[in-house]
Amino acid sequence: MSNPKEMKQGFFGRMMASSSYKKYILPGLISQSVIIAGGYGTGRELVEYFVNFGSLGGILGMALVTTTLWALVFAASYEFARTFKVYDYRGFFKELLGPGWVLYEVCYIVLLLIVLGVVGATSGSIFMQSFGLPPLVGAALFLAGVATLTFFGSYVIEIAMSWWSYLLYAVFLVFLLVGISQVGGQIGASLAAGEIKEGWALGGFKYAFYNLGT
């Protein structure tokens, strides 16, 4: 017989409370939400680290280098947290870096300010191009969203980032289908050419470690 409390929660509440969802799905969704920021959203990162090395070279850099490095680092991080039983941000880095965690924290705050600046500028640019609004409006709305999520705490952030990821995947799927329908022949020809330029592995390596800082 169903638990009345679970029935009241509904599908959404049960999924967010699911141990399997928290273990196997949520960490990946949140990591992806953190990684996809201003540089990725504008396409600049894809050009810089992948597209410049040819159609096939870019895919190899993503699949063989970046994905492998991220998988190894994430797996090692989760195992470290499990072994030392440090499940919060500060406790994790105190155990990992010892006294050096203070310096890391200072550097991370500087990086965070840079990321907020980049994403805020990107938001302003998107709002201006899409709606004709001043860039300041887009940047202000973005910062207001960040402040709102921070105010309501980690649970709301988990919900927002996980469901935002599903929306993002839906947009990617639509974009892929439109691309195939419009220029599918050109995409196929480019992949069939199998262009691989020197440096594709280094590009994937740089992108992986550039993002691991976040």
C-alpha positions in Angstrom: 0.0 0.0 0.0 1.3 3.4 -0.9 2.6 5.7 1.8 0.2 8.8 2.0 3.2 11.1 2.5 4.8 9.8 -0.7 1.5 10.1 -2.6 1.2 13.7 -1.4 4.8 14.4 -2.6 3.9 13.3 -6.1 6.3 12.1 -8.7 8.6 15.1 -8.5 9.0 14.9 -4.8 9.6 11.2 -4.8 12.2 11.5 -7.5 14.2 14.2 -5.7 14.0 12.2 -2.5 15.2 9.0 -4.3 18.5 7.7 -3.1 19.4 6.3 -6.5 18.6 9.7 -8.2 20.8 11.5 -5.7 23.6 9.0 -6.1 23.7 8.5 -9.9 21.9 11.3 -11.6 21.9 14.5 -9.6 25.7 14.9 -9.3 26.1 14.7 -13.1 23.3 17.2 -13.7 24.7 19.7 -11.2 28.2 19.3 -12.6 27.0 19.9 -16.1 25.0 23.0 -15.0 28.2 24.4 -13.4 30.3 23.7 -16.5 28.0 25.1 -19.1 28.4 28.8 -18.5 29.0 31.9 -20.5 31.9 30.6 -22.7 30.1 27.4 -23.6 26.8 29.2 -24.1 28.3 31.5 -26.7 30.1 28.7 -28.4 33.5 30.2 -27.8 34.8 27.3 -25.7 33.8 24.8 -28.4 35.6 26.7 -31.1 38.7 27.2 -28.9 39.2 23.7 -27.6 37.5 21.4 -30.2 36.3 22.8 -33.5 39.7 24.2 -34.4 41.0 20.7 -34.6 38.7 19.4 -37.3 35.3 17.7 -37.2 36.6 14.3 -36.1 39.5 15.8 -34.1 37.0 17.8 -32.0 34.9 14.7 -31.3 37.9 12.7 -30.3 39.1 15.4 -28.0 35.7 15.5 -26.3 35.0 11.7 -26.1 38.5 10.3 -25.4 40.3 13.0 -23.5 37.9 15.4 -21.7 35.2 12.8 -20.9 37.8 10.3 -19.6 39.6 12.9 -17.4 36.4 14.2 -16.0 35.2 10.6 -15.2 38.4 9.8 -13.4 38.5 13.0 -11.4 34.8 12.8 -10.4 35.2 9.1 -9.4 38.3 9.9 -7.3 36.6 12.9 -5.7 33.5 10.9 -4.7 35.6 8.0 -3.4 37.7 10.5 -1.4 34.6 12.0 0.2 33.3 8.5 1.0 36.6 7.3 2.5 37.1 10.3 4.7 33.4 11.0 5.3 33.6 14.6 4.2 30.3 15.4 2.5 30.4 19.2 2.7 32.4 21.7 0.7 34.7 23.1 3.4 35.3 19.7 5.1 36.3 18.2 1.8 38.9 20.7 0.9 40.3 20.9 4.5 40.9 17.2 4.3 42.3 17.3 0.7 44.5 20.4 1.0 45.2 20.7 4.7 46.2 24.3 5.6 46.4 25.2 1.9 42.5 25.2 1.7 42.5 28.9 2.8 44.6 29.9 -0.3 42.4 27.7 -2.5 39.4 29.5 -1.1 40.8 32.9 -1.9 41.6 31.8 -5.5 38.2 30.2 -5.9 36.4 33.4 -4.8 38.4 35.4 -7.4 37.5 32.7 -10.1 33.9 32.9 -9.0 33.8 36.7 -9.5 35.3 36.2 -13.0 32.7 33.6 -13.9 29.9 35.8 -12.6 31.2 38.6 -14.7 31.5 36.5 -17.9 28.1 34.9 -17.5 26.5 38.2 -16.5 27.9 39.8 -19.7 26.7 36.9 -21.8 23.2 37.2 -20.3 23.2 40.9 -21.1 24.3 40.2 -24.7 21.6 37.5 -25.2 18.9 39.7 -23.8 19.9 42.6 -26.1 20.0 40.4 -29.2 16.8 38.5 -28.4 14.6 41.2 -26.9 16.3 44.5 -27.7 16.7 45.2 -24.0 19.8 47.0 -22.6 22.6 44.5 -21.6 22.3 45.8 -18.0 18.8 44.3 -17.8 19.9 40.8 -18.7 22.9 41.0 -16.4 20.7 42.2 -13.5 18.1 39.4 -14.0 20.9 36.8 -14.0 22.4 38.2 -10.8 18.9 38.4 -9.2 18.4 34.7 -10.1 21.7 33.7 -8.5 20.8 35.7 -5.4 17.4 34.1 -5.2 18.7 30.5 -5.5 21.4 31.2 -2.9 18.8 32.7 -0.5 16.6 29.6 -0.6 19.5 27.2 -0.1 21.0 24.0 -1.5 17.8 22.0 -1.9 16.3 24.6 -4.2 19.6 24.9 -6.1 19.6 21.1 -6.6 16.0 21.3 -8.0 16.8 24.2 -10.3 20.0 22.8 -11.7 18.7 19.3 -12.2 15.5 20.4 -14.0 17.4 23.1 -15.9 19.6 20.3 -17.3 16.5 18.5 -18.6 15.4 21.7 -20.3 18.8 22.2 -21.7 18.9 18.6 -23.1 15.5 19.3 -24.7 16.8 22.4 -26.4 19.9 20.5 -27.6 17.7 17.8 -29.1 15.6 20.4 -30.9 18.7 22.2 -32.1 20.2 18.9 -33.3 17.0 17.9 -35.2 16.8 21.4 -36.8 20.5 21.2 -37.8 20.1 17.7 -39.4 17.0 18.8 -41.3 18.6 22.0 -42.6 22.2 21.1 -43.2 22.4 17.4 -42.5 24.2 16.7 -45.8 27.0 19.2 -44.9 27.3 17.7 -41.4 27.6 14.2 -42.8 30.1 15.2 -45.4 32.2 17.0 -42.8 32.2 13.9 -40.5 32.9 11.6 -43.5 36.0 13.7 -44.4 37.3 12.7 -40.9 39.5 15.8 -40.5 41.8 15.5 -37.6 44.3 18.3 -36.9 47.3 18.1 -34.7 46.7 19.1 -31.1 43.2 17.7 -30.6 44.3 15.7 -27.5 45.9 18.8 -26.0 42.7 20.7 -26.7 40.6 18.2 -24.8 43.1 18.1 -22.0 43.1 21.9 -21.6 39.3 22.0 -21.6 39.0 19.3 -19.0 41.4 20.9 -16.5 40.2 24.5 -17.3 36.8 23.4 -16.1 37.9 21.2 -13.2 38.7 24.4 -11.3 35.0 25.1 -10.9 
